[in-house]
Amino acid sequence: MFVSAFDIFKIGVGPSSSHTMGPMVAGNRFRKQIENKINQPCGLRATLHGSLAYTGKGHATDRALILGLAGMLPEYYNYERAEQILENLSKRHTITLDNGVVIKFDPAIHLIFDYQTKLPAHTNGLAISAIDSNDNILFKEKYYSIGGGFVLTEEEMMNPVALEQRNVPFEYSSMEDLLKITEDTQQSIYEIVLANEESLRPPDEVFDLIIEIWMIMNNCIESGMSSRGILPGGLGVQRRAGVIYDDLVEEKSLTNQVAPHTINDWISVYAMAVNEENANGGQVVTAPTNGAAGVVPATLKYYLEHVPNATDDKIPEFLFTASAIGGIIKSNASISGAECGCQAEVGSASAMAAAGLCAVLGGNPRQVENASEIALEHHLGMICDPIKGLVQVPCIERNGLGAVKAVSAASLSLRGTGKHIVPLDSCIQTMYQTGLDMNEKYKETSLGGLAVNVPNC
C-alpha cells in the first residue's frame, strides 16, 4: 500500500509522536465517537498500558490524552489554549462535548497508569471508557499508538486491511517493487512518488504542502539554534545547539582553515536544534517520528547550506524520496521505538535522509537504495533507553549522529554503482526481527540501558 509523504511527515508537537501526538489523537477520536453514541451525562475512565505507562510522565502522555479528549489535535496545538483547558479541567473536573453533553473526568482519579498489563497488539496501548452513574460501561475503545503519530483501534490492529484505499498509478510494497517500477518506466523514485501524490490531490497543493513541511522543519532548526536555557523534565539538560552554532559561525568568520571534520558539527547542530525544540514541547514534523525528527531536516539543511550549487528546487525531490523509504519501512517493519527500539526511529530517519541526499546529489535509484540500506544497517540493534523517560538523553545527540551517518551513507553509495550485498528489504526485515527479539526493557520503557545505568536524580 502506498504511504503518502504527508502521512510520514506530519505537523505536530513534542516531545513524542507515539507517546504525545498519538494519545492526543486517540483522545480526540474517542471524543468524536461518543458524541455520536451518547446523549446523556456520563463519566470517563482512561488507562495507559505498557510503554505509555512506563514513560508517560516523561513524554507528557497524560497531558496529551486529556487535551485530545478536550478536542485538541497535534497539528492545531496551541500552548496558551492547552494551559487554559488544563486549568479549567482541574477546577471543574468536566469536559463538554460539541453536542453539549457534559463528561465527568478527574485525571487524578480517572487516568490510570497500568505498569503491569500490556495490551496484546502493541506495547503503546490505551483504553478509554464512558461510564454511567452506576459504573456501567456505555462505550469502550482500545487504541494503539504505533509510531509517527499513527493511531489504530484494536479492531483495526487485529484486522490488517487497508484503512484508506488509495488509487495511485504506482503501487509498491517493497523496495524491490519500487526499483522495478523505476526500471520499467525509466523514472526516478521522486518521479514515481510525485505521480502518486498528484493522483491524490492537485499538483499545486502537493507542492505547497511539501514546501510547508520544509518551512516548519527549517523554522524548528532556526528556533532551536536561537534558544538557550534548561530543557523541562527535571533532568537539567542544557540546550547546546545555539551555543555550538555561535561557535561555528565565529570560527568560520575568523579563519578559512577550519578542520574538515567540523562539517560534522554543522550537521549535528542542525539535528540537535530540532530535537531540543521537540524536548521543549515545540512544533515539529514527524520524520518519521518526533524522537527522530532532527535527522531528515538536518541532512536537507546540510545540503542547502554547505553543498556547492545546491538549489531550493531540489527540496521536493529530497523529501519525497525520503518519504518513499519511510513508507516502505513502516509498511514492512516498524517506526516505533517502543516496538523495535531506536533502530526503528533514528535508524529509519537516517535511511530516509540518506536516500533523499543521494537523490538530490544525482544518485540513480539503485544508489539511492544502497544509501538507505547503508544508513539503516549501521543502526541495527540500537536500543531505546531514554533517561528518566525524557526524549533528551541520549535522543538529542543520537539525532546528530544519525544525520552524520546519513551524509556518509549517501556519499559512499555515490562512489559505487548501486550494486551491493544486502538489499534494503532484507535490512528492514532484519531490523524488525531484531526489534521483536529485544528485551522489553530496551524498548522505550526506560527500564534498561542508559536509563538505569546513569544516575538521574
C-alpha positions as CSV (number, residue, x, y, z in Angstrom):
1,M,0.0,0.0,0.0
2,F,1.3,3.4,-0.9
3,V,2.1,5.6,2.2
4,S,1.9,9.3,1.4
5,A,4.6,11.7,2.3
6,F,2.0,13.6,4.2
7,D,1.4,10.5,6.4
8,I,5.2,10.2,7.1
9,F,5.7,14.0,7.6
10,K,3.0,15.2,10.0
11,I,3.0,18.6,11.7
12,G,2.8,18.0,15.4
13,V,4.0,18.8,18.9
14,G,6.8,17.4,21.1
15,P,8.2,15.5,22.8
16,S,7.0,12.2,21.2
17,S,4.9,11.2,18.2
18,S,4.0,7.9,19.8
19,H,3.6,9.0,23.4
20,T,2.4,12.6,22.9
21,M,0.8,13.0,19.5
22,G,-0.7,9.5,19.4
23,P,-2.5,9.7,22.7
24,M,-3.8,13.2,21.8
25,V,-5.2,11.8,18.5
26,A,-6.7,8.8,20.4
27,G,-8.4,11.1,22.9
28,N,-9.8,13.2,20.1
29,R,-11.1,10.0,18.3
30,F,-12.8,8.8,21.4
31,R,-14.4,12.2,21.9
32,K,-15.8,12.1,18.4
33,Q,-17.0,8.5,18.8
34,I,-19.0,9.1,21.9
35,E,-20.5,12.4,20.5
36,N,-22.3,10.1,18.0
37,K,-23.3,7.5,20.6
38,I,-24.0,9.1,23.9
39,N,-26.6,11.8,24.7
40,Q,-26.6,11.8,28.5
41,P,-24.1,12.9,31.1
42,C,-21.5,10.3,31.9
43,G,-18.0,9.8,33.2
44,L,-14.7,8.8,31.6
45,R,-12.1,6.3,32.6
46,A,-8.7,6.0,30.8
47,T,-5.9,3.6,31.3
48,L,-2.4,3.8,29.9
49,H,-0.6,0.4,29.3
50,G,2.9,-0.8,28.5
51,S,5.4,1.8,27.3
52,L,2.7,4.5,27.5
53,A,2.5,3.9,31.2
54,Y,6.3,3.5,31.9
55,T,7.4,6.7,30.2
56,G,4.1,8.5,30.1
57,K,5.0,11.2,32.6
58,G,8.3,12.0,30.8
59,H,6.5,12.2,27.5
60,A,3.5,14.2,28.7
61,T,1.3,11.3,27.7
62,D,-1.3,12.1,30.3
63,R,-1.4,15.8,29.4
64,A,-1.8,14.9,25.7
65,L,-4.6,12.4,26.2
66,I,-6.5,15.0,28.3
67,L,-6.1,17.6,25.6
68,G,-7.3,15.2,22.9
69,L,-10.4,14.4,25.0
70,A,-11.0,18.1,25.2
71,G,-10.9,18.4,21.5
72,M,-7.3,19.4,20.6
73,L,-5.3,17.8,17.8
74,P,-1.4,17.9,17.4
75,E,-1.5,19.9,14.1
76,Y,-3.5,22.7,15.8
77,Y,-1.8,22.6,19.1
78,N,-1.6,26.0,20.9
79,Y,0.2,26.2,24.2
80,E,-1.9,29.0,25.8
81,R,-5.2,27.3,24.8
82,A,-3.9,24.0,26.2
83,E,-3.0,25.6,29.5
84,Q,-6.5,27.1,29.7
85,I,-8.1,23.7,29.0
86,L,-6.0,22.0,31.7
87,E,-6.7,24.8,34.3
88,N,-10.5,24.6,33.6
89,L,-10.4,20.8,34.0
90,S,-8.5,21.0,37.3
91,K,-11.2,23.2,38.7
92,R,-14.4,21.7,37.2
93,H,-13.4,18.0,36.5
94,T,-15.6,18.1,33.5
95,I,-15.3,18.1,29.7
96,T,-18.1,19.4,27.5
97,L,-18.6,17.7,24.1
98,D,-19.6,19.6,21.0
99,N,-23.2,18.2,21.3
100,G,-23.5,19.8,24.8
101,V,-23.1,16.5,26.8
102,V,-21.1,17.0,30.0
103,I,-18.5,14.4,30.9
104,K,-17.1,14.0,34.4
105,F,-13.4,13.4,34.3
106,D,-10.8,14.0,37.1
107,P,-7.4,12.9,35.8
108,A,-6.1,12.4,39.3
109,I,-8.6,9.6,39.8
110,H,-9.8,8.5,36.4
111,L,-6.5,8.4,34.4
112,I,-4.6,5.3,35.4
113,F,-1.0,4.2,34.7
114,D,-1.1,0.4,34.4
115,Y,2.5,-0.8,34.6
116,Q,1.6,-4.5,34.8
117,T,-0.8,-5.1,31.8
118,K,0.4,-4.9,28.2
119,L,-2.3,-4.9,25.7
120,P,-1.9,-7.7,23.1
121,A,-1.4,-5.8,19.8
122,H,1.3,-3.3,20.7
123,T,3.1,-2.0,23.7
124,N,1.7,1.5,23.2
125,G,-1.8,0.7,24.2
126,L,-4.5,2.7,26.0
127,A,-8.2,2.0,26.8
128,I,-10.9,4.7,27.3
129,S,-14.4,4.0,28.6
130,A,-17.6,6.1,29.0
131,I,-19.3,5.2,32.3
132,D,-22.8,5.9,33.5
133,S,-23.7,6.9,37.1
134,N,-23.8,3.2,38.1
135,D,-20.4,2.5,36.7
136,N,-21.8,0.6,33.7
137,I,-19.8,0.9,30.6
138,L,-21.7,2.8,27.9
139,F,-18.9,2.6,25.3
140,K,-15.3,1.4,25.4
141,E,-12.4,1.5,22.9
142,K,-8.8,0.4,22.9
143,Y,-6.3,2.4,20.9
144,Y,-2.7,1.7,19.9
145,S,-0.2,4.4,19.1
146,I,2.1,2.6,16.7
147,G,4.7,5.3,16.0
148,G,4.9,8.5,14.0
149,G,1.5,9.8,15.3
150,F,-0.4,6.9,13.7
151,V,-3.2,5.5,15.9
152,L,-5.3,2.4,15.3
153,T,-8.2,0.9,17.3
154,E,-7.9,-2.7,18.4
155,E,-10.2,-3.8,15.6
156,E,-8.1,-2.0,13.1
157,M,-4.9,-3.6,14.6
158,M,-6.4,-7.1,14.6
159,N,-7.8,-6.8,11.0
160,P,-4.9,-5.5,9.0
161,V,-6.6,-4.2,5.9
162,A,-6.1,-1.0,4.0
163,L,-7.9,1.5,6.2
164,E,-8.0,4.0,3.3
165,Q,-7.9,2.6,-0.2
166,R,-5.8,4.8,-2.4
167,N,-5.9,4.5,-6.2
168,V,-2.5,5.5,-7.3
169,P,-0.7,4.9,-10.6
170,F,2.2,3.1,-9.0
171,E,1.6,0.5,-6.2
172,Y,4.6,-0.9,-4.4
173,S,5.0,-2.7,-1.1
174,S,8.8,-3.2,-1.0
175,M,12.0,-1.5,-2.3
176,E,12.3,-4.3,-4.8
177,D,8.9,-3.4,-6.2
178,L,9.8,0.3,-6.4
179,L,13.1,-0.4,-8.1
180,K,11.4,-2.5,-10.7
181,I,8.9,0.3,-11.4
182,T,11.8,2.8,-11.8
183,E,13.5,0.5,-14.3
184,D,10.3,-0.3,-16.2
185,T,9.3,3.4,-16.5
186,Q,12.9,4.9,-16.6
187,Q,11.8,7.3,-13.9
188,S,13.4,8.3,-10.6
189,I,12.0,7.4,-7.2
190,Y,11.0,11.0,-6.8
191,E,9.0,11.0,-10.1
192,I,7.2,7.8,-9.1
193,V,6.2,9.2,-5.7
194,L,5.3,12.6,-7.1
195,A,2.9,10.9,-9.6
196,N,1.2,9.0,-6.8
197,E,0.9,12.2,-4.7
198,E,-0.5,14.2,-7.6
199,S,-3.1,11.5,-8.1
200,L,-4.4,12.1,-4.6
201,R,-4.6,15.9,-4.6
202,P,-4.0,18.8,-7.1
203,P,-0.3,19.3,-8.1
204,D,-0.2,22.8,-6.8
205,E,-1.5,21.6,-3.4
206,V,1.2,18.8,-3.4
207,F,3.9,21.4,-4.0
208,D,2.5,23.8,-1.4
209,L,2.2,21.1,1.3
210,I,5.7,19.8,0.9
211,I,7.2,23.3,1.0
212,E,5.2,24.0,4.1
213,I,6.6,20.8,5.6
214,W,10.1,22.1,4.9
215,M,9.4,25.6,6.2
216,I,8.2,24.1,9.5
217,M,11.3,21.9,9.7
218,N,13.6,24.8,8.9
219,N,11.8,27.1,11.4
220,C,12.3,24.4,14.0
221,I,16.1,24.4,13.3
222,E,16.3,28.1,13.4
223,S,14.3,28.3,16.6
224,G,16.4,25.6,18.3
225,M,19.6,27.5,17.3
226,S,18.4,30.7,18.8
227,S,17.2,29.3,22.1
228,R,19.0,28.9,25.3
229,G,18.3,27.5,28.8
230,I,17.4,24.3,30.5
231,L,15.0,21.8,29.0
232,P,12.0,20.8,31.1
233,G,11.5,17.5,32.9
234,G,13.9,17.7,35.8
235,L,17.0,16.1,34.2
236,G,18.7,19.5,33.9
237,V,19.7,19.1,30.3
238,Q,21.2,22.4,29.0
239,R,20.4,23.4,25.4
240,R,23.6,23.2,23.4
241,A,22.6,23.7,19.8
242,G,22.6,27.5,19.9
243,V,26.0,27.8,21.7
244,I,27.6,25.3,19.3
245,Y,26.1,27.2,16.3
246,D,27.5,30.5,17.6
247,D,31.0,28.9,18.0
248,L,30.8,27.5,14.5
249,V,29.8,30.9,13.0
250,E,32.6,32.6,14.8
251,E,35.2,30.1,13.7
252,K,34.1,30.4,10.1
253,S,34.4,34.2,10.3
254,L,37.9,34.2,11.8
255,T,39.6,31.7,9.6
256,N,39.3,29.8,6.4
257,Q,41.5,27.0,7.9
258,V,38.6,25.2,9.7
259,A,39.3,21.4,10.0
260,P,37.3,19.3,7.5
261,H,35.7,17.3,10.3
262,T,34.0,20.4,11.6
263,I,31.3,19.8,8.9
264,N,30.1,17.0,11.2
265,D,29.4,19.7,13.9
266,W,27.3,21.7,11.5
267,I,25.2,18.6,10.6
268,S,24.9,17.6,14.2
269,V,23.9,21.1,15.4
270,Y,21.0,21.3,12.9
271,A,19.7,18.0,14.2
272,M,20.2,18.8,17.8
273,A,18.4,22.1,17.4
274,V,15.3,20.3,16.2
275,N,15.4,17.7,19.0
276,E,15.9,20.4,21.7
277,E,12.8,22.1,20.4
278,N,11.0,18.7,20.4
279,A,12.1,18.1,24.0
280,N,10.8,21.5,24.9
281,G,7.3,20.6,23.6
282,G,7.6,22.8,20.5
283,Q,6.2,22.3,17.0
284,V,8.0,19.7,15.0
285,V,7.4,17.5,11.9
286,T,7.5,13.7,12.4
287,A,10.3,12.4,10.2
288,P,9.2,9.7,10.6
289,T,8.8,10.2,14.4
290,N,9.3,13.1,16.9
291,G,12.1,11.3,18.6
292,A,14.0,11.1,15.3
293,A,12.7,14.4,13.9
294,G,16.1,16.1,13.6
295,V,17.8,13.7,11.1
296,V,15.9,14.5,7.9
297,P,15.8,18.3,8.2
298,A,19.4,18.4,9.4
299,T,20.6,16.5,6.3
300,L,18.5,18.7,4.0
301,K,19.8,21.8,5.7
302,Y,23.4,20.5,5.2
303,Y,22.7,20.1,1.5
304,L,21.2,23.6,1.1
305,E,23.8,25.4,3.2
306,H,27.0,23.5,2.5
307,V,26.9,21.7,-0.8
308,P,28.1,23.7,-3.7
309,N,25.5,24.6,-6.3
310,A,22.6,23.3,-4.1
311,T,19.2,24.8,-5.0
312,D,15.9,25.1,-3.3
313,D,14.1,23.5,-6.1
314,K,15.6,20.2,-5.0
315,I,13.6,20.3,-1.7
316,P,10.6,18.3,-3.0
317,E,12.9,15.7,-4.6
318,F,14.7,15.2,-1.3
319,L,11.6,14.9,0.9
320,F,9.5,12.8,-1.5
321,T,12.4,10.4,-2.0
322,A,12.9,10.2,1.8
323,S,9.2,9.6,2.3
324,A,9.3,6.6,0.0
325,I,11.8,4.9,2.2
326,G,9.9,5.8,5.4
327,G,6.7,4.4,3.9
328,I,8.4,1.1,2.9
329,I,9.9,0.7,6.4
330,K,6.5,1.5,8.1
331,S,4.7,-1.0,5.9
332,N,7.1,-3.9,6.4
333,A,8.5,-3.3,9.9
334,S,8.1,-0.5,12.4
335,I,9.0,3.1,13.1
336,S,8.1,2.7,16.8
337,G,10.9,2.8,19.4
338,A,8.5,1.1,21.8
339,E,8.1,-1.8,19.4
340,C,11.6,-2.1,17.9
341,G,14.0,0.2,19.7
342,C,15.7,3.3,18.4
343,Q,16.9,1.5,15.3
344,A,13.2,1.9,14.2
345,E,13.3,5.6,14.8
346,V,16.7,7.2,14.3
347,G,17.7,4.2,12.1
348,S,14.7,4.7,9.8
349,A,15.2,8.5,9.8
350,S,18.9,8.1,8.8
351,A,17.9,5.7,5.9
352,M,15.3,8.3,4.7
353,A,17.7,11.2,4.9
354,A,20.5,9.2,3.1
355,A,18.1,8.4,0.3
356,G,17.0,12.0,-0.1
357,L,20.5,13.3,-0.1
358,C,21.7,10.7,-2.6
359,A,18.9,11.6,-4.9
360,V,19.5,15.3,-5.0
361,L,23.2,14.7,-5.5
362,G,22.4,12.8,-8.7
363,G,22.2,9.2,-7.5
364,N,20.3,6.7,-9.6
365,P,17.5,4.6,-7.9
366,R,19.9,1.7,-7.1
367,Q,22.4,4.1,-5.5
368,V,19.5,5.7,-3.5
369,E,18.5,2.2,-2.3
370,N,22.1,1.5,-1.4
371,A,22.4,4.7,0.6
372,S,19.3,4.0,2.7
373,E,20.5,0.4,3.3
374,I,23.9,1.6,4.5
375,A,22.4,4.0,6.9
376,L,19.8,1.6,8.3
377,E,22.3,-1.3,8.5
378,H,24.6,0.6,10.8
379,H,21.8,1.4,13.3
380,L,20.8,-2.2,13.6
381,G,20.4,-3.3,17.3
382,M,20.2,0.3,18.6
383,I,18.1,0.3,21.8
384,C,15.7,2.9,23.0
385,D,16.7,3.9,26.6
386,P,15.7,7.5,27.4
387,I,16.9,8.6,30.8
388,K,14.0,9.4,33.1
389,G,11.6,8.7,30.2
390,L,12.5,12.0,28.6
391,V,13.3,12.5,24.9
392,Q,16.6,14.1,25.7
393,V,19.4,11.8,26.6
394,P,20.6,10.1,24.5
395,C,18.0,11.1,21.9
396,I,19.2,14.6,21.1
397,E,22.8,13.7,20.3
398,R,21.6,10.5,18.7
399,N,19.8,12.5,16.0
400,G,23.0,14.4,15.3
401,L,24.9,11.2,14.7
402,G,22.1,9.8,12.7
403,A,22.3,12.7,10.3
404,V,26.1,12.4,10.1
405,K,25.7,8.7,9.2
406,A,23.1,9.7,6.5
407,V,25.5,12.0,4.8
408,S,28.3,9.4,4.9
409,A,25.9,6.7,3.6
410,A,24.9,8.9,0.7
411,S,28.5,9.7,-0.1
412,L,29.6,6.1,0.0
413,S,26.7,5.0,-2.3
414,L,27.6,7.6,-4.9
415,R,31.1,6.2,-5.0
416,G,29.7,2.9,-6.2
417,T,27.3,1.6,-8.9
418,G,24.4,0.7,-6.6
419,K,25.4,-3.0,-6.6
420,H,25.8,-4.3,-3.1
421,I,25.3,-7.4,-0.9
422,V,22.5,-6.6,1.4
423,P,19.2,-5.4,-0.2
424,L,17.3,-2.7,1.8
425,D,14.3,-5.0,2.1
426,S,16.5,-7.6,3.8
427,C,17.9,-4.9,6.1
428,I,14.3,-3.8,7.0
429,Q,13.3,-7.3,7.9
430,T,16.4,-7.7,10.0
431,M,15.6,-4.5,11.9
432,Y,12.1,-5.8,12.5
433,Q,13.2,-9.2,13.7
434,T,15.9,-7.7,15.9
435,G,13.3,-5.4,17.4
436,L,10.9,-8.3,18.2
437,D,13.8,-10.2,19.8
438,M,14.8,-7.3,22.1
439,N,14.0,-7.4,25.7
440,E,11.2,-5.1,26.6
441,K,13.4,-3.0,28.9
442,Y,15.4,-1.8,25.9
443,K,12.3,-0.5,24.1
444,E,11.3,2.9,25.4
445,T,10.3,1.7,28.8
446,S,13.3,3.3,30.5
447,L,13.9,0.1,32.4
448,G,17.3,-0.7,30.8
449,G,20.4,0.7,29.1
450,L,21.4,4.2,29.9
451,A,18.1,4.8,31.7
452,V,19.2,2.7,34.6
453,N,23.0,2.9,34.5
454,V,23.2,6.7,34.7
455,P,22.1,8.5,37.9
456,N,19.3,10.9,37.1
457,C,18.4,12.3,40.4
